Amino acid sequence: IKTNVRSFLLEELMTLDTLSKGKRTRQAIEDAAYELFLEQGYSATSMRQIAERAGVALGGIYNHFAGKDEIFQELIIDQHPYLKILPIIQNVSGNSMEEVIRNSACALQDELGDDPAFIKLMFIEVVEVKGKHFRKLYDTLFPQVLPILQRFTTPESGVRDIPLPQLVRAFIGSIMSFYLTQYLMTSPELPSELREMRLEEYMDIFLHGILKSKEQ
């Protein structure tokens, strides 16, 4: 019995080590592809380059991914900024919906800073691969965004009666467009009002629009 138990444990340990090695290899491939996509774009990156950067044989990549497109799809999901954004917003409090949004904007700006990496990935997704992975991204993120946006639909929120899918699009679009324009407007030759705008100021326009109220 002891021999059988020992053999069983050894087999289990070997299986766990194989799984662990497989995960490490897969992660190395993703990391290598991520670096190369950011450095030179999607089209200019070959599977051979990814294999060399990851330190694996070219054929070994295909044990983990069907091709370059599948690697990029995994990166879009794994590296999307909303993986960082959502937990931040979920933990923000405030006495009103406006205060929640303002506090969220401040927390996001402090946490994300000006890292342009995810914007580059979005450019690749939109320009080079024609947005083909957006449905997968939507299916992954929408269930996580929904509980946050449902806070906007309560009677006490003060939010207009807007269909939730449209609210989701407007909310996500506002944050993403801020970081997109932030990435583009870094030249010191541009007016400082463009370069130094904060997400909090951007979200103020999202909250109140650009037209004066009748009272004003």
N, C-alpha and C positions, 0 to 999 in steps of 0.2 A: 504493500500500500504506500509506504514511504517513497519507494522508487517511482511509483506512478504519480504521486503528488509532486515530487521533484521534477519529473519530466513535464508535467502539466505547467508548472510554474515557469520552467525554462522556455517552453513554447510561448507562453503568454508574454514573457519579457521580450523575447525575440520579435513577437508580433508588434508589441508596443514600440520597440526601437525602430522597426521598419516603418510604422506609421509616422513616428516622430521624424525620421529621416525624410520621408516623403513630404511632410509638411514643410520641413526646412528647405527642401529643394524647390517646392512650389513657391515659397515665400521669396527665395533668392531670385527666381525667374521673374516674379512680379516686381520686385525691387529694381532689377536690372532694366526691365521694360519701362518702368516708371521714369527712371533716370534718362533713358535714351529718348523716350517720347518727349520729355520736357526739353532735352538738349537739341533735338533735330526734327521733331515732328513724327507723325505716325507713318506717313508714306515713305519717308527716308530711312526708317528703321526696319531692318530685316530680322528674321528669326535667327539667322546665324549670328548677328551682332548681339542679340539678346542672350543667346547661348554662351557666347564668349564672355560677355560681361557677368553672367551668372556663374560661370565656371562649370558648366555642364556640357555634355555632348549634345549636338544638335538634335539627334534622335531622341535624347532623353526628355526634351521639352514636350514631345508629343505623347509622353506618358501622363502628362498633367493637363495639357491644353490642346485643343484641336487645331489651333492656329493663332495667329497674331490678333485677329479680331476678338477671339474669346478672352485673350489676356487683357486687351484694352477694356472689354466690358467689365471684367472683374475689377480693374483699376477704377473705372468710373464709379462703381458701387462702393468699393472699399475706401477710396480716397475722396469721395464727395464731401464738400464742406458741411453739408447738413448733418453729417455724422458728428461734427463738433458743435454745430449751431443748435440742433434740437435739444440736447441735454442742458445747454445754457439757458435757453428760453423756458424750458420746463421748470427750472428752478428759480425763475425770476418772479418776484411778487410785486404788488402795487395796490393802491386803494381804488384805482380806476383802470379801465382798459388803456386809456392814454398813458397813464403812468407805467403800466406793465410794458407797453411798447417802447417807451422812452428808456426805461431801465434795461430792457432787452438790448436795445441799440447800443447803449453804453457798455454793457457786458460783452457783447459780440465784438465791438471795436477793440476792447482791451484784450480779449482772448485771441482773436484772429490776426490782429495787426494788419500788415500790408503784404502778407505772403501771397505771391502771384501764382503759385504752382497750380492750384485748382482751376484758376481762370484759364491757364494754358490748356489744361485738360478739356475744359468746356469749349475752347476754340477748336481743338482737334475734333471733338464730338460734333460740333455744328458745321465746321468748314470741310474737314477731311472725310468724315464718315457719315455726313448728311443727317445727323441726329438719329441714326438707326437704333441706338440703345436707350433712347429716352423713355420708351414704354417700360422697359425693364427697370429703369431708374425710378419712374413714377410708381410702379407696382411696389417697389421696395420702400420708398420714402413716404408715400401717401398715408399708409396706416400709422406712421409715426407722427406725421404732421397733423392728422385729423384731431386727436385729442387737444392739441394746442389751439387749433383754430375754432374748436367748439366753444372755447371760452369767449370768442367774439360773437357768438350767436345767442347768448343769454339776454333776456330782456334788460337787465341792468347794465349791459356792456355799452349801450349807447350807439352801437353800430347799426347802420342802415340795413334794411332787409335785402341782403345780397345773397344769391345762391352760393352755397358753400364751395362748389368747385371753382366758381369765379373768384371767390375770396382767396382760396388756396393759390390760384394762379397769380393774383395781384400781390399777395404777400411774398411768395417765393420770388416772383419777378422783381419786386422792389429791392430785396436784399441782393439778389444776384446782379441786377443792373448797377447797383452802387459799386460792387467790387469790380465789375467789368469796366466801368468808367474810371474807377480809382486806378486800375492797372494801366489804362491808356493815358491818363493825365498826370504823368510824372515829370514831364519836361519842365525845367525851371523857367523856360521862356513863356509858359502859360500863366495866366493871372492866378495869383495866390488863392483867390476865392474858389477856383476850380480845383487846385491841387490840395488844398487844406480842408476841404469840406468833410465833416464827420458824418458817420452813419446816423447819428441822432438827428442832425439837421435834415438829412435825406428823408428819414422816417417822419419828420414833422410835416413835410410836403405830402407824404403818403397819407397821413392822418387828416390833414385839413385841405388838401388840394392847393390850387394856385389862385382861385377866385376869392375875392373878398366877400364876406357875408353881408347881408342886407344891413345889419346893425353897423358894420364898419363903413 
